[in-house]
Amino acid sequence: MLSGEEIVALCRQYTLYDWMAQSAADPIPVDTAKGVYFYTPDGKRYIDFNSQLMSVNAGHGDRRIIEAIKRQADKLAFANPFMAHEPRALLGKKLAELLPGDIDKVFFTLGGAEANENAVKLARAVTGRYKIVSRYRSYHGATGAAMAMTGDPRRWPNDLGTSGVVHVLDPYHGPQREVDSAEESLRYLEETIQLEGPNTIAAFFLETVTGTNGVLIPPDGYLQGVRDLCDRYGILMVCDEIMSGFGRTGAWFAVNHWLTHPDVAGVSFVGSATVAAYIYATAAANGKRVQALGGAKNHILVMDDADLELSAPHVISSAFGNAGQRCLAGSVAVGVGKIGDALVRELANDAAKLKVGPGTDPKTTLGPVIRGERKAKLIEYIDGAQTEGAQLVSDGRSVELKDGFFLGPTIFDRVTPEMKIWKEELFGPVLSVMRASDIDEALNLLNASTYGNMASIFTGSGKYAREFKRRAQAGMLGVNIGVAAPMAFFPFTGWKNSFFGDLHATGQDSVRFYTRHKVITTRWL
């Protein structure tokens, strides 16, 4: 068996490597692979984030795949492309079921560049036009037409300028310039189409999600706009999904993320308010039924007649349970009347009793946030709140735990509506305390939020409870409850930027969302 050094030496001596100066080639020797890992001959393990060349989607060493390859090799190892055989028949049928829209024909090739070469030939044959439009920030392959369509500088030494390819600007220009909006990008594209002559352009090739030039997701509305422009000028829209297709973005094909698939009757979504609003607008514009749950900024009113010894633990649990990473987390506590100072003291005392640590420790009462980026963003919010003048009561940044993204309970007092930590959903263990002179002022604060997912009140007064239930602008309300989660047979029902759509999740709304009414009138004669 060759050592890793011997493998590298022989490969460099007798083979050529892609896209690099051969004298600088320094390949990693690979011997075996299993799951998400590959190993060198001396046993060093690597996580294969690249799935080799974006081709091992199912992971290495899957026994089902290995056995299927063995069975096929035993039966028929090779057939020329002019023959019909069972694997071709079954795979073609399966792909036709999965492909977007009404695409029901498949042409098999041996690689991405070859696929794009054939797509160019098909586009020119179908339209009778010659020009191809593609973007500068793109990669479509290393063969003739595919290299000409490629927009990055690797094209330059091989581009004779006779390919009939016209390049247009991508929405992304690199760090030296802001990202273009969908409207700007589409305006540039249409201007290029008009100047080149629409009746001379066969197709517009684009990577649905750019891969080699950086994982770049197009701005909202861009793909829909491209589709409209291509339809308007009789140009074929070709989505190169060599890198983004077959589940790599969470859908079979990345283009499916843009909610235009004719077979999708409804879309149910939970995420940020920005994305929820986009999904609602886009899906609804394409005739889809939508329930899109967005963000939250849940207020908890603590009236001056509340029993703090009983109420404060519920506020703490609401704010810091699940590390504050749930849509029903109470992220704002409003002390009403003269209770503010006492409320802050009680909350600080209870927060200090929380034990930060991993979920595997039975004593842990506050676990980590979901990822390092979220922790960094939360610390940015905390730093910003101090700069804006909020009073830091409990500082969770001081937690010194490794092997996890830990942030301790953080409490701010004297937060105002002008501050960023009140306006935005933080999604983490950060609690803001505000002050209100009476229930009217408290409700005005609550209702001024752009969100309306959940709200609660702690009080011993039936009058306050009635006022709160009648006037609070949120879909799920609680009285002396920290997390006002409804039972499953009631709708999970946010308002404002917390929900976009008509029929909510769970309860009878959920049944109505996933079914359609049918009225039948019958007479037997």
Legacy VTK file of the C-alpha trace (Angstrom):
# vtk DataFile Version 3.0
C-alpha trace
ASCII
DATASET POLYDATA
POINTS 525 float
0.000 0.000 0.000
1.352 3.419 -0.935
1.874 6.071 1.713
0.196 9.468 1.438
3.472 11.074 0.388
4.014 8.455 -2.335
0.472 8.910 -3.676
0.898 12.698 -3.879
4.317 12.408 -5.512
3.159 9.997 -8.207
-0.038 11.973 -8.910
1.962 15.166 -9.339
4.527 13.427 -11.549
2.109 11.703 -13.923
-1.213 13.594 -13.810
-2.487 17.128 -14.308
-4.760 18.963 -11.872
-7.612 21.338 -12.733
-7.550 25.102 -12.205
-4.119 25.461 -10.671
-0.489 25.984 -11.599
0.891 22.449 -11.694
4.036 23.424 -9.805
1.842 24.629 -6.928
-0.438 21.577 -6.814
-0.564 20.187 -3.264
-3.419 17.653 -3.224
-4.683 15.869 -0.112
-4.167 12.103 -0.352
-7.438 10.235 0.204
-7.718 6.545 0.948
-11.171 5.752 2.378
-14.397 7.545 3.189
-17.463 6.920 5.332
-20.461 9.140 6.036
-19.366 12.783 6.103
-15.665 11.942 6.531
-12.765 10.956 4.312
-9.431 9.627 5.547
-5.825 9.825 4.393
-3.709 6.639 4.208
-2.222 7.455 7.627
-5.715 7.755 9.173
-6.116 11.532 9.352
-9.830 12.367 9.209
-11.430 15.283 7.327
-15.035 16.476 7.259
-16.005 16.444 3.592
-17.935 19.724 3.457
-17.566 19.773 -0.326
-19.011 16.248 -0.855
-15.878 15.765 -2.969
-17.015 17.586 -6.122
-20.583 18.242 -4.883
-21.432 14.690 -5.935
-21.716 12.582 -2.777
-25.000 13.991 -1.499
-25.945 10.804 0.356
-22.586 10.561 2.141
-19.753 8.134 1.613
-20.053 4.390 1.962
-23.839 4.098 1.994
-24.391 0.348 1.809
-27.600 0.694 -0.185
-25.772 2.543 -2.934
-22.783 0.200 -2.860
-24.963 -2.898 -3.156
-27.022 -1.334 -5.959
-23.826 -0.581 -7.908
-22.639 -4.163 -7.410
-25.941 -5.621 -8.568
-25.988 -3.456 -11.690
-22.336 -4.209 -12.504
-23.094 -7.933 -12.258
-26.096 -7.576 -14.558
-25.018 -4.901 -17.066
-21.977 -2.688 -16.521
-22.211 -0.551 -19.681
-24.704 0.215 -22.423
-24.264 2.630 -25.280
-26.475 5.758 -25.201
-28.655 4.602 -28.095
-30.046 1.638 -26.178
-32.976 1.347 -23.781
-32.518 -0.354 -20.410
-34.303 -0.559 -17.084
-32.151 1.905 -15.046
-32.566 4.541 -17.759
-36.323 3.989 -17.889
-36.886 4.104 -14.130
-34.548 7.046 -13.460
-36.068 9.082 -16.273
-39.560 8.445 -14.913
-38.496 9.392 -11.361
-36.793 12.594 -12.470
-39.867 13.623 -14.458
-41.864 13.340 -11.223
-39.372 15.511 -9.311
-38.494 18.169 -11.866
-40.109 21.621 -11.535
-43.205 22.605 -13.468
-44.167 20.540 -16.491
-40.658 19.353 -17.398
-41.031 15.672 -18.257
-38.020 14.904 -20.460
-34.459 14.162 -19.342
-31.211 14.089 -21.330
-28.435 12.164 -19.568
-24.822 13.379 -19.733
-21.611 12.525 -17.888
-20.965 15.891 -16.217
-22.055 19.451 -15.633
-20.119 21.091 -18.451
-21.469 18.538 -20.933
-24.995 19.168 -19.653
-24.624 22.897 -20.291
-23.084 22.313 -23.733
-26.118 20.282 -24.737
-28.497 22.829 -23.213
-26.923 25.512 -25.416
-27.413 23.350 -28.512
-31.024 22.616 -27.557
-31.787 26.298 -26.931
-30.369 27.349 -30.280
-32.184 24.571 -32.117
-35.559 25.317 -30.497
-35.463 29.114 -30.860
-33.529 29.471 -34.095
-31.442 32.159 -32.364
-27.727 32.113 -31.609
-26.819 34.432 -28.725
-26.622 33.232 -25.126
-26.790 35.563 -22.126
-25.091 34.659 -18.847
-23.821 36.514 -15.775
-20.305 37.669 -14.966
-20.318 36.084 -11.503
-20.887 32.543 -12.687
-19.303 29.212 -13.505
-20.828 26.831 -16.047
-17.956 24.470 -16.896
-14.561 24.214 -18.535
-15.453 23.121 -22.087
-16.064 25.373 -25.095
-19.511 26.954 -24.773
-19.658 26.298 -21.032
-16.371 28.155 -20.505
-17.563 31.012 -22.697
-20.702 31.331 -20.536
-18.606 31.310 -17.370
-18.267 34.859 -16.143
-15.346 34.707 -13.733
-11.749 35.472 -14.825
-10.904 31.810 -15.480
-12.665 32.365 -18.821
-10.241 34.996 -20.088
-7.352 32.846 -21.434
-9.811 30.595 -23.297
-12.348 33.112 -24.632
-11.818 34.055 -28.283
-14.864 36.343 -28.303
-16.560 34.326 -31.049
-18.873 32.219 -28.902
-22.022 34.332 -29.198
-22.192 34.746 -25.389
-23.123 38.111 -23.871
-22.445 38.695 -20.165
-24.576 40.794 -17.831
-24.022 42.083 -14.312
-24.871 39.889 -11.352
-26.743 41.392 -8.354
-23.544 40.785 -6.338
-20.436 42.770 -7.193
-18.098 41.877 -4.349
-17.108 43.864 -1.253
-16.354 47.034 -3.189
-20.026 47.732 -3.923
-23.448 47.172 -2.402
-25.658 44.343 -3.617
-28.127 45.445 -6.287
-31.816 45.081 -5.591
-33.871 42.774 -7.776
-35.314 45.818 -9.537
-31.863 47.210 -10.405
-30.557 43.874 -11.656
-33.637 43.264 -13.773
-33.399 46.753 -15.244
-29.780 46.098 -16.330
-30.775 42.716 -17.754
-33.664 44.115 -19.769
-31.508 46.945 -21.103
-28.915 44.415 -22.303
-31.631 42.303 -23.941
-32.974 45.334 -25.777
-29.521 46.524 -26.907
-28.494 43.036 -28.108
-31.829 42.484 -29.850
-34.369 40.193 -28.181
-34.914 38.222 -31.381
-31.225 37.251 -31.431
-31.075 35.723 -27.938
-31.794 32.015 -27.501
-31.429 31.639 -23.721
-30.398 33.208 -20.450
-28.241 30.824 -18.401
-27.929 31.420 -14.666
-27.027 29.501 -11.559
-30.155 29.548 -9.397
-27.909 29.834 -6.350
-24.368 30.765 -7.335
-21.871 28.141 -6.176
-18.196 28.408 -7.152
-18.148 32.212 -6.969
-19.536 32.209 -3.427
-22.816 30.781 -2.219
-24.951 33.719 -3.357
-28.720 33.671 -3.000
-30.482 36.024 -5.426
-32.382 38.990 -3.958
-36.111 38.660 -3.406
-38.056 38.876 -6.644
-35.055 38.395 -8.937
-35.830 34.933 -10.305
-39.490 35.783 -10.793
-38.445 38.894 -12.701
-36.059 36.903 -14.900
-38.871 34.465 -15.654
-41.145 37.363 -16.685
-38.486 38.967 -18.911
-37.701 35.684 -20.650
-41.390 35.042 -21.264
-41.870 38.573 -22.582
-39.045 38.300 -25.140
-39.385 34.621 -26.036
-36.052 33.715 -24.422
-35.490 30.357 -22.732
-34.607 30.567 -19.018
-32.032 27.873 -18.184
-31.293 27.275 -14.500
-27.888 25.660 -14.115
-28.319 23.577 -10.967
-25.251 21.389 -11.352
-24.180 22.578 -7.898
-27.428 23.610 -6.226
-29.766 20.835 -7.374
-30.710 17.461 -5.905
-31.374 18.544 -2.360
-28.300 20.631 -1.689
-30.385 23.676 -0.710
-33.108 21.759 1.120
-35.375 21.334 -1.912
-34.968 18.916 -4.793
-34.092 21.891 -6.979
-33.134 25.353 -5.739
-35.584 27.039 -8.098
-38.398 25.400 -6.125
-37.619 27.694 -3.212
-39.183 30.556 -5.097
-42.696 29.294 -4.635
-43.807 29.177 -8.234
-44.146 25.426 -8.718
-47.616 24.736 -10.179
-48.031 21.572 -8.110
-47.704 23.442 -4.784
-51.181 24.252 -3.496
-50.193 25.752 -0.149
-47.170 26.872 1.826
-46.756 26.676 5.607
-43.690 28.477 6.992
-42.129 29.473 10.330
-39.200 31.903 10.422
-38.284 35.574 10.455
-40.840 38.278 9.665
-38.903 39.403 6.581
-38.852 35.955 5.028
-42.448 35.246 6.103
-43.639 38.435 4.389
-41.760 37.537 1.210
-43.100 33.988 1.146
-46.640 35.218 1.723
-46.459 37.841 -1.038
-44.751 35.566 -3.556
-46.795 32.440 -2.925
-50.085 34.338 -2.790
-49.250 36.110 -6.046
-48.891 32.662 -7.599
-52.268 31.508 -6.323
-51.020 29.541 -3.325
-52.671 29.266 0.071
-50.229 30.557 2.710
-49.738 30.484 6.452
-46.425 32.196 7.212
-45.468 32.622 10.854
-42.975 35.434 11.368
-41.086 36.956 14.280
-42.170 37.955 17.753
-41.573 40.563 20.434
-43.708 39.275 23.268
-44.575 41.709 26.079
-45.411 40.682 29.633
-47.219 43.311 31.704
-46.587 43.112 35.460
-49.155 45.230 37.267
-48.395 46.858 40.593
-50.895 44.574 42.344
-49.069 41.411 41.164
-47.426 39.069 43.662
-43.790 39.287 42.559
-42.702 36.200 44.453
-45.182 34.184 42.376
-44.990 36.182 39.135
-41.249 36.744 38.636
-40.344 33.040 38.204
-42.900 32.798 35.382
-41.375 35.840 33.653
-37.887 34.334 34.036
-39.053 30.995 32.642
-40.717 32.721 29.703
-37.669 34.852 28.893
-34.916 32.283 29.395
-36.558 28.911 28.788
-35.112 27.323 25.627
-32.405 30.010 25.914
-35.040 32.512 24.761
-35.070 30.844 21.338
-38.773 30.204 20.867
-41.516 32.266 19.307
-43.446 32.527 22.599
-40.518 33.772 24.676
-41.334 36.819 26.785
-38.653 39.273 25.717
-40.090 42.483 27.229
-41.359 42.881 30.802
-43.313 46.070 31.500
-43.461 47.149 35.132
-46.701 49.107 35.585
-47.067 51.683 38.315
-44.601 51.718 41.204
-43.564 48.090 40.894
-40.687 48.687 38.456
-37.709 48.771 40.847
-38.952 45.795 42.850
-39.623 43.863 39.628
-36.080 44.428 38.371
-34.573 43.298 41.691
-36.703 40.157 41.774
-35.915 39.300 38.158
-32.172 39.824 38.714
-32.220 37.602 41.806
-34.081 34.810 40.003
-31.862 35.066 36.907
-28.754 34.676 39.079
-30.074 31.279 40.226
-30.127 29.886 36.683
-27.392 27.369 35.915
-25.870 27.780 32.473
-24.567 24.602 30.889
-25.134 21.777 28.422
-28.469 20.017 28.223
-26.761 16.761 29.163
-26.277 18.100 32.706
-29.471 17.481 34.749
-28.739 20.617 36.785
-28.677 22.909 33.744
-31.546 25.414 33.531
-30.190 27.556 30.669
-28.573 25.890 27.656
-26.591 27.303 24.726
-27.917 29.319 21.814
-28.154 27.560 18.484
-24.920 28.640 16.793
-21.880 30.879 17.063
-23.283 33.481 14.680
-26.375 33.890 16.866
-24.262 34.340 19.998
-22.136 36.974 18.243
-25.289 38.794 17.066
-26.761 38.745 20.583
-23.558 40.206 22.016
-23.770 42.893 19.336
-27.323 43.697 20.514
-26.157 43.835 24.148
-23.255 46.147 23.313
-25.580 48.358 21.275
-28.163 48.585 24.057
-25.509 49.829 26.473
-24.444 52.433 23.949
-28.072 53.573 23.559
-28.414 54.077 27.309
-30.201 50.957 28.591
-29.130 49.964 32.116
-27.454 46.537 32.223
-28.711 44.656 35.277
-27.545 41.098 34.493
-24.683 40.514 32.043
-24.679 37.132 30.310
-21.499 37.835 28.352
-19.345 36.848 31.333
-20.142 33.130 31.025
-16.934 31.173 30.459
-17.989 27.803 29.102
-16.448 26.019 26.144
-17.825 23.338 23.836
-20.989 25.310 23.133
-22.376 28.743 22.316
-23.266 29.771 25.854
-24.693 33.126 26.864
-25.963 33.769 30.365
-29.258 35.483 31.265
-29.074 39.158 30.352
-31.477 41.781 31.718
-31.707 45.438 30.742
-33.699 48.073 32.636
-34.983 51.445 31.394
-35.394 50.247 27.820
-37.286 52.696 25.594
-39.145 52.308 22.262
-36.328 54.093 20.431
-33.837 51.354 21.233
-32.944 48.576 18.814
-33.359 45.833 21.428
-37.036 46.813 21.774
-37.721 47.113 18.048
-36.164 43.868 16.837
-36.594 40.206 17.686
-33.378 39.108 19.420
-34.095 35.369 19.703
-31.914 34.697 22.707
-31.678 34.979 26.523
-32.031 38.761 26.704
-34.890 40.396 28.639
-35.778 44.080 28.363
-37.584 45.826 31.231
-39.674 48.906 30.495
-41.712 51.180 32.746
-45.299 52.403 32.370
-47.306 54.636 34.702
-50.616 52.821 34.163
-52.265 50.097 32.081
-53.074 52.533 29.260
-49.410 53.412 28.792
-48.422 49.755 29.103
-50.894 48.684 26.416
-49.733 51.505 24.164
-46.164 50.188 24.451
-47.292 46.632 23.697
-49.447 47.679 20.749
-46.746 49.909 19.260
-44.629 46.848 18.460
-44.664 45.695 14.853
-45.141 42.166 16.188
-48.194 40.624 17.809
-47.543 36.986 18.558
-48.073 36.605 22.315
-48.639 38.839 25.334
-49.356 38.201 29.001
-50.398 40.117 32.098
-49.714 39.356 35.753
-52.342 40.861 38.018
-54.852 40.100 40.739
-57.386 42.486 39.216
-60.231 41.245 37.049
-60.616 44.764 35.667
-57.001 44.879 34.465
-57.373 41.392 32.985
-60.518 42.413 31.054
-58.875 45.579 29.735
-55.836 43.578 28.662
-57.840 40.858 26.890
-59.932 43.430 25.049
-57.203 45.837 23.962
-53.918 43.891 23.606
-53.002 43.531 19.922
-51.591 40.022 19.914
-53.033 36.722 18.812
-52.252 34.644 21.910
-52.915 36.198 25.325
-52.226 34.946 28.814
-53.421 36.053 32.234
-50.934 35.137 34.983
-49.211 32.799 32.483
-45.631 33.322 31.258
-45.941 31.353 28.023
-49.445 31.651 26.576
-49.257 28.557 24.368
-52.756 27.468 23.328
-53.914 23.880 23.471
-53.602 22.125 20.112
-57.315 22.361 19.343
-57.065 26.205 19.338
-55.294 28.134 16.556
-51.695 29.254 17.040
-52.548 32.754 16.012
-50.139 35.697 15.709
-51.005 39.202 14.521
-49.195 41.927 12.570
-45.653 40.910 11.485
-45.943 37.704 13.475
-48.273 36.127 10.939
-49.107 36.482 7.251
-52.153 34.695 5.892
-55.718 33.904 6.914
-55.777 30.403 8.387
-53.478 29.838 11.349
-51.536 26.769 12.452
-53.190 24.100 14.649
-56.838 23.802 15.632
-59.722 24.069 13.162
-57.763 26.669 11.162
-55.129 24.050 10.434
-57.760 21.556 9.252
-59.254 24.198 6.958
-55.819 25.121 5.614
-55.002 21.574 4.537
-58.438 20.790 3.121
-60.841 22.390 0.629
-64.567 22.760 0.977
-66.741 21.102 -1.593
-70.490 21.696 -1.894
-72.526 19.085 -3.784
-76.116 19.595 -4.795
-77.898 16.424 -5.963
-81.355 15.640 -7.274
-82.428 12.133 -8.347
-85.047 12.107 -11.112
LINES 1 526
525 0 1 2 3 4 5 6 7 8 9 10 11 12 13 14 15 16 17 18 19 20 21 22 23 24 25 26 27 28 29 30 31 32 33 34 35 36 37 38 39 40 41 42 43 44 45 46 47 48 49 50 51 52 53 54 55 56 57 58 59 60 61 62 63 64 65 66 67 68 69 70 71 72 73 74 75 76 77 78 79 80 81 82 83 84 85 86 87 88 89 90 91 92 93 94 95 96 97 98 99 100 101 102 103 104 105 106 107 108 109 110 111 112 113 114 115 116 117 118 119 120 121 122 123 124 125 126 127 128 129 130 131 132 133 134 135 136 137 138 139 140 141 142 143 144 145 146 147 148 149 150 151 152 153 154 155 156 157 158 159 160 161 162 163 164 165 166 167 168 169 170 171 172 173 174 175 176 177 178 179 180 181 182 183 184 185 186 187 188 189 190 191 192 193 194 195 196 197 198 199 200 201 202 203 204 205 206 207 208 209 210 211 212 213 214 215 216 217 218 219 220 221 222 223 224 225 226 227 228 229 230 231 232 233 234 235 236 237 238 239 240 241 242 243 244 245 246 247 248 249 250 251 252 253 254 255 256 257 258 259 260 261 262 263 264 265 266 267 268 269 270 271 272 273 274 275 276 277 278 279 280 281 282 283 284 285 286 287 288 289 290 291 292 293 294 295 296 297 298 299 300 301 302 303 304 305 306 307 308 309 310 311 312 313 314 315 316 317 318 319 320 321 322 323 324 325 326 327 328 329 330 331 332 333 334 335 336 337 338 339 340 341 342 343 344 345 346 347 348 349 350 351 352 353 354 355 356 357 358 359 360 361 362 363 364 365 366 367 368 369 370 371 372 373 374 375 376 377 378 379 380 381 382 383 384 385 386 387 388 389 390 391 392 393 394 395 396 397 398 399 400 401 402 403 404 405 406 407 408 409 410 411 412 413 414 415 416 417 418 419 420 421 422 423 424 425 426 427 428 429 430 431 432 433 434 435 436 437 438 439 440 441 442 443 444 445 446 447 448 449 450 451 452 453 454 455 456 457 458 459 460 461 462 463 464 465 466 467 468 469 470 471 472 473 474 475 476 477 478 479 480 481 482 483 484 485 486 487 488 489 490 491 492 493 494 495 496 497 498 499 500 501 502 503 504 505 506 507 508 509 510 511 512 513 514 515 516 517 518 519 520 521 522 523 524
